[in-house]
Amino acid sequence: MNTFCLLQFGFILLFTTTISSLQCHHLHLQQRKVIKNSLQLLDKMGDKFPQHCLREKMSFRFPEQVLKPRQKEIFKVAIEEIFQYIFYIFSKNLTLAAWDETALEQFQNGLHQQIEQLETCVIKKQTHYFWSKEVNRLKLKKYFQKINWFLKDKQHSLCSWEISRAEMRRCLQLIDKVIRKL
């Protein structure tokens, strides 16, 4: 009886490991799907960009060199970190955003699921060491800090959220463009 249970457990472990490795093998396809879905949800969350917010527009300048790594694994770590920053920004002080709650929740859930998927697929020890040594990581952090400071400076106003939403759209489009080339 114990041998049979151990054998079943072994098969379950082998099966889940195989499925997990298959998901990691096709991660770029999944990321494209998640990004496409995220872009649609960003559009669905709110109306068109309010014209009166144009005067507050700010250039955050996404550090595109972050998406041009020398190794695929580092690219995955960069994307994971970008998704974490986006998730962090879109998880607080949203009261003045006046967005569709369902679309916002779906957007957050999609990002969270993708972060978890990336965490299981990326070899953390090796890539995190190389990624943390790079200047690009600091540039990425500075980019998202600018957005966060902008939101705080504007007291999380409707316009600041709309500008941030437009910026996240550009950010996701850049990631999608790079994934398509891989």
N, C-alpha and C positions, 0 to 999 in steps of 0.2 A: 504494500500500500504506500509506504513512504517513498519507494523508488518511483512509483507511478506519479506521485505528486511532484517529486523533483524533476521528473522528465517533463511533465506538463509546464512547470515553472520555467524550465529551460527553453521550451518551445515558445512560450509567451515572451520571454526575454529576447530570444533570437528574432521573433517576429516584430516586436516593437523597435528593436535596434535597426532591423532592415528597413522598416517603414521610415524611421527617423532619418536614416542615411539617404533614402530616396528623396525625402523632402529637401534635404540639404543639397542634394545633387541638382535639383530643379529649383533652387532658391531664387535664381534670377527671374524665372518665369513668375514665381509667386510674388516677388517684389514688384514686378511690373503691374501685376493684377492689383496688388494692394495700393500702389501709387495711383493707378487709374481710378480705383474706387475712392481713394482719399481726395483726389482732385474733384470728383463728382460731388462728394459730401461737402467739401469746402464751398462749392458753388451752391449747393442746396441749403447750407446753413443760413445764408443771408441773401439779401437782394443784391442787385448790381451795386458797384462801388458808388457811394454817395458823392455827387459832384462837389458839395460844400467841403468835403474832406481833402480835396486836391491841394488846397493851400497849406495843409499840414504834412504833405507828403515828404518822406525822408528816404534817402538812399542808404541802405544798410551794407551793400556790396558783399554778396556771398563770396567766400574765398574758394573759387572754383578749383584751385590747385589741390584742394582736399580730395576732390573726386578724380584725381589723376595719380593714384598711387602706383608704386612699382609692383606691388603684389596684390592678387585678388583678395586674399584674406584680410589685408589691411583695409581694402576698399569696403569689405563687409563690416569691419569694425567701425569705420567712418560712418557708414549708413546707419548702423545701430545707434551710434552716438547722436547723429542728427535726429533720428526718430525719437530718442529719449529727450532731447532738447525741445522738440516740437510738442511732445506729449506734456512736458513740464509747463511750457508756456500756455498751452490750451487746457490746463487743469486748474487754473486759479483766477480769481477776480474777474469772472465772466459776466457779472451782473449787468453791466452796461452794454454788453455786446448785442443784445436783442436778436439772438440767433435761434434757429429752429433747434430745440433741445434734443429731439430724436436724432437728427443728423449729426449734431455735436457729439452725442454719446456714441453713435456708430463710428464716427471719426476717431474718437479716443480709443474705443475698443479695438478697432483695426490697427492702430499704431501699437497698442499694448501687445496684441497678438504677434505682430511682426517683430517687435523687440524680443519677445520670448523666443520666437523661432530663430532669430539671428543669434541669440545667446547660446542656443543649443548647437548651432551649426559652426560657430566660429571657435577656433582653437584659441581660447583666451590667453593662456600663459605666454605663448610665443608672440602672438600678434599684439597683445596689449603692451608688451615690453617695447616693441619697435614703434608702435603707434604713440606711446606716451613720450618717447624720445623726440618725436618729430615736432617741428615748429607748426606744422599744419593743424595739429590738435589744438594748440593755443589760439590759432587764427579762427578756428571753428568756434571755440569757446567765446572769444571776443565778439564774434558776429552775433551769436545768440544773446550775449550780455547786452549788446546795443539794443536789440529788440526788446529785451526785458526792461532795460532802463528807459527806453522810449515809452513803453506802456506805463511804467511807474511815473515818469515825468508828466505824462498827459493824464494821470490819475485814472487809467484804464477806461478812457472815454470811448464812446462809440467810434469816433474817427480813428483813434489809435488802434482799436481792435480791427477795424476794416483795413487799415494800412498793414497791420501784422498779418491778417488773413491773406492779403494779396502777396505779401512777401513769402509766406509759406507756400503759396501756390507756385511762385517762381522757383523756390528751393526744390520742391518736389518735381517740377518739370526738368530741372537740371539733372537731378538724380536719374530720372527716367531716360533722359537723353544718353547718359553715360551707360546705363544698364543695357540699352538697345545696342550699343556698340560692342559690348562684351560678347 
